[in-house]
Amino acid sequence: MKPSAFELLLHLAGQFPDELLELARDRLAAGDEPEVGRLVRFGQLAYRSTAPPDYYDAARALFAAAGVAEENAATLVFPRTPVPPYEFWPVPPGGCDSGRLDHAITARCGQVPGLLAVRRAWRTSVGDSSWPGHARVIIAEVAAGADPLAARELLRAAAGPAALVEVLPAGTRVPGYHERARTASALLWSK
């Protein structure tokens, strides 16, 4: 099965700024594929993002919806594969208490159709960089056939605007960014 636009956006996590990726996901949930295509194209050019060859069809479809010429769509991949400058931790940086935030998410889990598990990790910048700062990353796993965008919206409402909510459908290849976050996460809820 070919990756979808949703899976392409999953792959671009850690390569695009959080705000750009959140906007692209919101526009995808709203059915605005031309705008998603413009946002992905902008992010790809501005941040020299890459995608494996099996994502090309999803990218080309988005670029076509946005009116990007085919010869420009062929530049999706660059010769390097960036390593996101992030580290992930199961506990909050600086010892802040995340219990209240975690509880808000777990209280919502039973309302999310197809939800299998929810994990939480804290993302920090590598080295001494103060930007982009710490972020709470929620990694949700949903059953095959469940609507990942609907699951994301329900969990995002509970997690709050500062949280980054990543939804991984069962059977989807897990990009490196998400695998690193999941490996360093704390399990909050499972079915």
Backbone torsions as a table, in degrees:
resi	resn	phi	psi	omega
1	MET	NA	135.3	-179.9
2	LYS	-76.6	142.8	177.3
3	PRO	-61.7	146.8	179.6
4	SER	-93.3	175.6	175.1
5	ALA	-60.4	-37.9	177.6
6	PHE	-59.7	-44.7	-179.4
7	GLU	-68.2	-34.0	175.0
8	LEU	-61.5	-44.5	178.8
9	LEU	-64.6	-35.9	174.2
10	LEU	-58.5	-45.8	-177.7
11	HIS	-63.0	-31.0	-176.2
12	LEU	-83.0	-4.2	175.7
13	ALA	-60.9	136.3	-177.9
14	GLY	87.4	-15.5	177.0
15	GLN	-102.7	-34.9	176.8
16	PHE	-95.6	152.2	171.1
17	PRO	-59.0	146.6	-177.2
18	ASP	-53.7	-42.9	-176.6
19	GLU	-64.4	-39.5	179.2
20	LEU	-66.8	-43.1	179.4
21	LEU	-65.9	-41.9	178.1
22	GLU	-61.5	-42.6	178.8
23	LEU	-63.1	-43.6	178.9
24	ALA	-61.9	-41.5	178.9
25	ARG	-67.3	-39.3	176.8
26	ASP	-61.8	-43.0	-180.0
27	ARG	-68.0	-35.1	176.5
28	LEU	-65.1	-42.9	178.1
29	ALA	-61.7	-31.8	178.8
30	ALA	-82.2	-4.2	179.0
31	GLY	82.2	14.9	-177.3
32	ASP	-93.9	70.0	-177.8
33	GLU	-62.2	-35.9	176.4
34	PRO	-58.2	-41.7	178.8
35	GLU	-69.2	-37.5	176.0
36	VAL	-59.9	-43.3	178.1
37	GLY	-60.5	-42.6	178.5
38	ARG	-65.2	-40.5	-179.9
39	LEU	-67.6	-41.7	178.4
40	VAL	-65.5	-42.4	179.1
41	ARG	-62.1	-45.1	177.8
42	PHE	-59.1	-49.9	-178.6
43	GLY	-62.0	-38.5	-179.4
44	GLN	-64.9	-40.5	-180.0
45	LEU	-77.6	-44.2	-175.6
46	ALA	-71.2	-33.3	-173.8
47	TYR	-115.9	10.3	177.2
48	ARG	48.4	47.0	-178.6
49	SER	-76.3	155.8	-178.9
50	THR	-124.5	162.0	173.7
51	ALA	-147.8	143.7	176.8
52	PRO	-64.3	158.7	-176.9
53	PRO	-55.0	-31.0	-178.4
54	ASP	-72.4	-4.8	174.5
55	TYR	-94.6	-6.1	-175.5
56	TYR	-57.7	-43.3	-177.5
57	ASP	-62.4	-41.4	178.2
58	ALA	-63.6	-42.8	179.2
59	ALA	-65.7	-44.5	179.7
60	ARG	-61.4	-39.6	178.5
61	ALA	-63.0	-42.6	177.7
62	LEU	-66.0	-42.4	179.6
63	PHE	-64.3	-39.6	178.5
64	ALA	-63.8	-42.0	177.9
65	ALA	-61.4	-31.0	-179.7
66	ALA	-87.6	-4.1	-179.9
67	GLY	82.7	19.2	178.0
68	VAL	-79.9	131.0	-178.6
69	ALA	-62.3	146.8	-177.8
70	GLU	-56.0	-39.5	-178.8
71	GLU	-65.2	-29.4	176.1
72	ASN	-76.4	-32.2	179.0
73	ALA	-65.8	-25.5	-178.9
74	ALA	-70.7	-10.6	-178.6
75	THR	-91.3	18.7	-177.6
76	LEU	-60.5	-34.9	-175.0
77	VAL	-104.2	135.4	175.9
78	PHE	-110.3	166.3	-174.0
79	PRO	-69.8	-11.6	-178.5
80	ARG	-111.8	157.4	173.1
81	THR	-114.8	110.3	-176.0
82	PRO	-70.9	148.3	172.9
83	VAL	-103.8	118.1	-179.6
84	PRO	-57.0	138.1	-175.9
85	PRO	-82.8	50.4	-175.8
86	TYR	-127.8	153.3	168.7
87	GLU	-121.4	153.2	-179.4
88	PHE	-122.5	144.8	-177.0
89	TRP	-137.7	147.7	178.5
90	PRO	-79.3	-17.0	-179.1
91	VAL	-115.2	153.0	-179.3
92	PRO	-64.7	144.2	176.1
93	PRO	-67.8	144.1	177.5
94	GLY	73.1	7.4	176.2
95	GLY	73.8	17.5	178.5
96	CYS	-66.9	155.3	-176.9
97	ASP	-89.8	122.8	179.1
98	SER	-107.7	10.7	-177.0
99	GLY	-58.1	-44.8	-179.4
100	ARG	-63.7	-42.3	179.3
101	LEU	-67.0	-41.8	178.8
102	ASP	-63.9	-41.4	-179.4
103	HIS	-63.0	-38.7	179.1
104	ALA	-59.9	-36.3	179.4
105	ILE	-74.2	-48.5	-176.8
106	THR	-63.9	-29.6	177.5
107	ALA	-65.8	-25.4	-178.0
108	ARG	-91.8	-15.5	-171.3
109	CYS	-56.3	-39.7	-179.4
110	GLY	-65.3	-16.0	-179.1
111	GLN	-92.2	-3.5	-175.6
112	VAL	-98.2	109.5	-178.8
113	PRO	-60.5	131.9	175.7
114	GLY	78.4	5.2	-177.9
115	LEU	-69.1	131.1	-180.0
116	LEU	-106.1	-40.4	-178.2
117	ALA	-160.0	153.9	175.5
118	VAL	-133.9	130.0	178.1
119	ARG	-124.4	159.2	177.3
120	ARG	-132.8	132.6	174.2
121	ALA	-129.7	160.2	174.3
122	TRP	-111.4	127.5	-179.6
123	ARG	-100.6	132.6	176.0
124	THR	-127.3	158.9	176.3
125	SER	-75.4	144.6	177.1
126	VAL	-73.9	142.5	177.3
127	GLY	77.4	-149.5	-175.0
128	ASP	-96.7	9.9	-177.1
129	SER	-67.0	133.8	176.2
130	SER	-90.8	-7.6	178.9
131	TRP	-115.9	137.4	8.5
132	PRO	-89.0	9.5	178.6
133	GLY	86.7	-175.5	-178.6
134	HIS	-80.7	148.6	175.7
135	ALA	-142.7	140.8	173.7
136	ARG	-87.4	123.4	-178.1
137	VAL	-112.4	122.6	177.4
138	ILE	-101.2	123.8	-180.0
139	ILE	-113.1	111.7	-179.8
140	ALA	-109.1	141.9	175.3
141	GLU	-114.7	130.2	179.9
142	VAL	-120.2	156.2	179.7
143	ALA	-66.2	153.3	174.3
144	ALA	-57.9	136.5	-179.4
145	GLY	91.9	-17.1	176.3
146	ALA	-72.7	154.5	-179.3
147	ASP	-84.5	104.3	-176.6
148	PRO	-66.2	-30.6	179.8
149	LEU	-70.5	-39.7	177.4
150	ALA	-66.4	-41.6	177.7
151	ALA	-61.0	-42.2	179.6
152	ARG	-61.2	-43.4	-178.5
153	GLU	-64.4	-43.0	179.3
154	LEU	-63.8	-44.5	-179.4
155	LEU	-71.2	-35.5	179.2
156	ARG	-64.5	-38.0	177.9
157	ALA	-61.7	-36.7	179.6
158	ALA	-78.9	-36.2	-174.5
159	ALA	-75.5	-24.2	-178.5
160	GLY	93.4	161.9	-172.8
161	PRO	-67.2	-21.9	-177.6
162	ALA	-82.7	-16.3	-178.1
163	ALA	-80.7	146.2	173.6
164	LEU	-100.1	117.4	-176.9
165	VAL	-105.1	119.7	-179.8
166	GLU	-114.9	126.6	-179.4
167	VAL	-114.7	125.9	-178.2
168	LEU	-112.7	108.6	175.7
169	PRO	-68.8	141.7	177.6
170	ALA	-56.5	138.1	179.4
171	GLY	87.6	-5.7	177.8
172	THR	-83.8	138.0	174.4
173	ARG	-64.0	128.8	-176.2
174	VAL	-88.7	116.9	177.0
175	PRO	-62.8	157.9	-176.9
176	GLY	-55.7	-41.3	179.0
177	TYR	-55.9	-47.7	-177.5
178	HIS	-71.3	-36.5	178.5
179	GLU	-64.0	-41.6	177.9
180	ARG	-64.3	-42.3	178.8
181	ALA	-64.9	-44.6	-178.1
182	ARG	-64.6	-40.7	-179.5
183	THR	-62.8	-35.1	-177.1
184	ALA	-99.9	21.5	-174.3
185	SER	-100.3	169.7	172.5
186	ALA	-108.6	132.9	177.2
187	LEU	-73.3	123.4	178.4
188	LEU	-98.6	-34.8	-174.6
189	TRP	-158.7	143.3	172.0
190	SER	-147.4	154.0	-178.3
191	LYS	-81.5	NA	NA
